[in-house]
Every structure is written in structure tokens, then in C-alpha cells.
Amino acid sequence: MIADSPTMLCSGVDTHAHVFLHDLPMAPGRRYSPEYDATFQAYLTQLDAQGLSHGLLVQPSFLGTDNHFLLEALAASPERLKGVVVVDSAISMAELDRMQAAGVVGIRLNLVGATPADYLGEAWLTLYRELARRQWHVEIQRSVTDLADFLPRLIETGVTLVIDHFGLPKEGELVPTLPEHQRFLTLLSSPQLWVKVSAPYRSGATLEQSRRSLAVLRQAMGDDQRLIWGSDWPHTRFEHVTDHAAQTQGMRDLLIDPHLIEQVMIRNPGRLLTL
């Protein structure tokens, strides 16, 4: 369960950003290799420029389960940064303890190009139950097309789930009349399921398409309590089309209403991350 009443000491939370160096050891079989550095100091500069107090660093897939650079960033700025790591299902309780003490609040499953069934074995289900006990969350990157095929198994473990980037709809927006979209939307009545309204450019979405997707999500959820935002800095593979300032302003343009902006960019992430 997520705490109901966090101490609200933030002016805005970016729940999706990556830090890395281009010469760090890279994971085999990766789909992308960066040719530049994205340091936590540079990221904090972006937060400051947009008047945001906190950020959530997400382990990039190309670094695999070697989370040491992310953990170093958390240690350098524990008052502003928390983290989501990539791990194996066999990770020890001692290692989870160490990560939790460092400011880690979740794990990431980037299932783009992967087989979701590989993450539904008993070892993984046991890990999800342990994460639920710790009040961590599981962040999932996967197209909405087949999310409903495997999300119910994860929901059963009691863990909080966060779906990246509007669910990456290949159509550019969530369309309730499409059966595969509707199956996912039906699951959003579960209080365990959250969605990041982030990185619309990864689905090729226009502002109007994002607005329609947002309306669909709000209706399916029945409230605005489980929507969060992330910049996706430094926008790997899309660096030439956007930046942190554009994504921050784009989210405000999307949400429009000051109360909704506060809900999505401050209150909701404050509860999820226990700020």
C-alpha cells in the first residue's frame, strides 16, 4: 500500500530521468548505446531551471543490472533524488536492504522486445511480493497492446505497478474502442495500477492526442490519484526533438488546470515515493 499522507515538501517531482556515462560497461544485447554523458549534476541543473525540487532516476536498460552509477547519484543528492533499479529475480534481501537505504523505491522491467512470461516465474513472483512488503513499485515499459495479458498476475502479488509513457500506444493515443486498449483500461480500477503521462513523443503523439489519452485514463481510473509525470531526460534517441524544459512545459500545457498540475506533479508522486 502507498502512504496516504506524505510530508509535502516538494515543489514538483520529475518521476522519470536517466543518468549515465557513455563509457560505462554496457549490457549485452542492448538496443541502444549512448555517445554522450548524462550526469546527475546536469540533471539537477535541469530540475533547478524548471523549479522542480525532486527527481526519480530510472536505471537505463543499456546498463543492465549494474546500478552503481545510479546509486552513486543517489548518495550524492539523497535529499532530492530517489531511484528505480534493474535487478535479477535472484537478488538477495541484503542487497535490497542496501538499495533501500540508498533511496531506491522500485525496480524497472523494460519489456520492449522481451517476453513478459519470462518475468512471471515463481522467483519473480516471490520478488514482487517482497517489493510489495517494502512498499516499492514495479515500473513497466511495454506497449498497451498486450499489457492485460500479464498484469493481472502481478496485481495478485500486491505490488504497486507503474506503467510508463501512457502505455506506449502504437496508435499515438489510447483508444477505448480498441479491444486490446479496453482490456488494459479495465484494469485501471485497481488501486495498485499507476500510469506515467510522460514522453508522448515515444508514441508520436500530438498534444491533442495526449489530451484524449489523459481523458481516457482519468475516466478509467475514476480519479486523478494515480497519474504521475516524468520528463524522460535526456530523451535518448529523441534528443534532437525535445528537451527537459519543453517536456515540463508540455506537461503543464497538457494538464492545464492548476489543481490537476499540483495533483500529478506534486501530490501523487509525493505519495508514491514517500517524499
C-alpha positions in Angstrom: 0.0 0.0 0.0 1.1 3.6 -0.7 1.1 6.0 2.2 -1.9 8.3 2.2 -0.3 11.5 3.8 3.3 12.2 2.8 5.1 15.2 4.1 4.7 17.6 1.2 8.0 19.4 1.0 8.3 19.4 -2.8 7.6 22.0 -5.5 7.5 19.4 -8.3 8.6 15.9 -9.0 10.1 14.5 -12.2 9.5 10.8 -11.9 11.5 9.6 -15.0 15.0 10.5 -15.8 18.3 8.6 -16.6 21.9 9.2 -15.7 24.9 7.5 -17.3 28.3 7.9 -18.8 28.9 6.8 -22.4 31.9 4.7 -21.4 30.3 2.7 -18.6 30.1 -1.1 -19.2 27.1 -1.7 -21.4 24.7 -4.7 -21.2 25.0 -7.3 -23.9 22.1 -7.4 -26.4 21.2 -3.8 -25.8 19.2 -1.9 -28.5 21.0 1.4 -27.9 24.4 2.8 -26.8 24.7 6.5 -25.9 27.5 8.6 -27.3 27.4 11.3 -24.6 27.2 11.6 -20.8 24.1 12.4 -18.7 25.4 13.2 -15.2 23.3 13.7 -12.1 24.8 17.2 -11.8 23.5 18.1 -15.2 20.1 16.6 -14.3 19.9 18.7 -11.1 20.6 21.8 -13.2 17.6 20.9 -15.3 15.4 20.5 -12.2 16.5 23.8 -10.9 15.8 25.6 -14.2 12.2 24.3 -14.1 11.6 25.0 -10.4 11.3 21.3 -9.6 12.6 20.0 -6.2 12.8 16.2 -6.7 13.6 13.6 -9.3 13.4 9.9 -9.7 16.3 8.3 -11.5 15.4 5.2 -13.6 18.2 2.7 -14.5 18.6 2.8 -18.3 18.2 -0.6 -20.0 21.6 -0.4 -21.7 23.4 -0.5 -18.3 21.6 -3.7 -17.3 21.7 -4.7 -13.7 24.9 -2.7 -12.9 23.2 0.1 -10.9 26.4 1.5 -9.4 26.3 4.8 -11.3 22.7 5.5 -10.3 23.4 4.6 -6.7 26.3 7.0 -6.7 24.0 9.7 -7.8 21.5 9.0 -5.0 24.4 9.1 -2.5 25.5 12.5 -3.8 22.0 14.1 -3.6 19.8 12.0 -1.2 17.6 14.9 -0.3 16.5 15.4 -3.9 16.8 12.1 -5.7 15.3 8.6 -5.4 15.9 5.6 -7.7 14.4 2.7 -9.6 16.9 -0.1 -10.4 17.1 -3.1 -12.7 17.7 -6.4 -10.9 17.7 -10.1 -11.4 15.0 -12.2 -9.7 17.6 -13.8 -7.5 18.7 -10.6 -5.8 19.4 -11.1 -2.1 17.4 -9.5 0.7 20.7 -7.9 1.9 21.2 -6.2 -1.5 17.6 -5.0 -1.4 18.2 -3.6 2.1 21.3 -1.8 0.9 19.5 -0.3 -2.1 16.5 0.7 0.1 18.9 2.5 2.5 20.4 4.3 -0.5 17.0 5.7 -1.7 15.8 3.0 -4.1 12.0 2.8 -4.2 11.3 0.4 -7.1 12.6 -1.9 -9.9 12.2 -1.5 -13.6 11.0 -4.1 -16.2 11.7 -2.8 -19.7 9.7 -5.4 -21.6 10.0 -3.8 -25.0 11.3 -6.6 -27.2 11.2 -9.1 -24.2 8.9 -12.0 -23.4 6.7 -11.0 -20.4 6.2 -14.6 -19.5 9.9 -14.8 -18.5 9.0 -12.4 -15.6 6.1 -14.4 -14.3 8.0 -17.4 -12.8 7.9 -18.2 -9.1 11.2 -16.4 -8.4 9.9 -13.2 -9.9 6.5 -13.5 -8.2 8.3 -14.0 -4.9 10.4 -10.9 -5.6 7.2 -8.8 -6.4 5.7 -9.9 -3.1 8.8 -8.8 -1.2 8.7 -5.5 -3.0 5.1 -5.1 -2.0 6.1 -5.7 1.6 8.8 -2.9 1.2 6.3 -0.6 -0.4 8.4 -0.4 -3.6 6.9 -0.3 -7.0 7.5 -2.1 -10.3 7.8 0.1 -13.3 6.9 -1.5 -16.6 7.7 -0.3 -20.1 5.7 -2.2 -22.7 3.1 -1.3 -25.4 -0.5 -1.3 -24.2 -1.3 -3.9 -26.9 -0.7 -6.9 -24.5 -0.3 -5.4 -21.1 -3.6 -7.0 -20.0 -2.2 -10.5 -20.8 0.2 -10.4 -17.8 -0.6 -7.5 -15.5 -3.3 -9.5 -13.5 -0.6 -11.9 -12.3 1.5 -9.0 -11.0 -1.5 -7.4 -9.4 -2.2 -10.6 -7.5 1.2 -10.2 -5.7 0.0 -7.0 -4.1 2.9 -4.9 -5.6 2.3 -1.4 -6.9 2.7 -1.2 -10.7 3.6 1.9 -12.7 3.1 1.9 -16.5 5.5 4.1 -18.5 4.7 6.6 -21.1 0.9 6.4 -21.4 1.3 2.7 -22.1 3.2 3.4 -25.4 0.1 3.2 -27.6 1.3 2.4 -31.2 -1.7 4.4 -32.4 -0.4 7.6 -30.7 -3.2 7.6 -28.2 -5.3 5.3 -26.0 -8.5 4.3 -27.9 -11.2 2.8 -25.8 -12.9 1.2 -28.8 -9.8 -1.0 -29.5 -10.2 -4.3 -27.6 -6.6 -4.5 -26.5 -6.7 -1.0 -25.1 -10.0 -1.6 -23.4 -8.7 -4.7 -21.7 -5.9 -2.6 -20.2 -8.2 0.3 -19.3 -10.5 -2.1 -17.4 -7.5 -3.0 -15.1 -7.1 0.6 -14.1 -9.8 0.3 -11.5 -7.2 -1.5 -9.4 -5.6 0.9 -6.8 -2.3 -0.8 -7.5 -2.0 0.4 -11.0 -0.4 3.8 -11.8 0.4 5.5 -15.1 3.1 7.9 -16.1 1.8 10.5 -18.5 5.2 11.0 -19.9 7.3 11.0 -23.2 4.4 11.3 -25.6 7.0 11.7 -28.4 7.8 8.0 -28.0 4.4 7.2 -29.4 4.4 10.0 -31.9 1.6 11.7 -30.0 0.4 15.2 -30.6 -0.8 17.4 -27.8 -4.4 16.8 -28.8 -3.8 13.0 -28.8 -2.2 13.2 -25.4 -5.2 15.2 -24.1 -7.5 12.5 -25.3 -5.4 9.8 -23.7 -5.4 11.7 -20.5 -9.2 11.9 -20.5 -9.4 8.2 -21.2 -7.1 7.4 -18.3 -8.9 9.7 -15.9 -12.2 8.1 -16.8 -10.9 4.5 -16.4 -9.2 5.3 -13.1 -12.2 7.1 -11.7 -9.9 9.8 -10.1 -6.6 11.5 -10.6 -4.8 9.9 -7.7 -2.5 7.5 -9.7 -1.2 9.7 -12.5 2.4 10.9 -12.4 4.7 12.7 -14.8 8.3 12.3 -15.9 10.5 14.2 -18.3 12.3 11.2 -19.7 15.5 13.2 -19.6 17.9 13.1 -21.5 15.4 11.8 -24.1 17.6 9.0 -25.5 17.2 8.7 -29.3 14.9 11.8 -29.3 17.5 14.4 -28.1 17.1 16.3 -31.3 13.3 16.9 -30.9 12.9 17.8 -27.3 14.5 18.8 -24.0 13.7 19.0 -20.3 12.2 22.5 -20.5 9.9 21.5 -23.4 8.7 18.4 -21.6 8.0 20.2 -18.4 6.0 23.0 -20.2 4.4 20.4 -22.3 3.0 18.6 -19.3 1.6 21.8 -17.9 0.0 22.5 -21.3 -1.5 19.0 -21.2 -2.9 19.2 -17.6 -3.9 22.9 -17.9 -5.8 23.1 -14.6 -3.6 24.2 -11.7 -5.2 21.8 -9.3 -4.5 18.9 -11.7 -1.0 20.0 -12.2 -0.4 20.0 -8.5 -2.0 16.6 -8.2 0.0 14.9 -10.9 3.3 16.8 -10.4 3.4 17.1 -6.6 0.8 15.2 -4.6 0.7 11.9 -6.4 4.5 11.4 -6.7 4.8 12.5 -3.2 2.6 9.6 -2.1 4.2 7.1 -4.4 7.8 8.0 -3.4 7.0 8.9 0.2 8.6 12.4 -0.1 
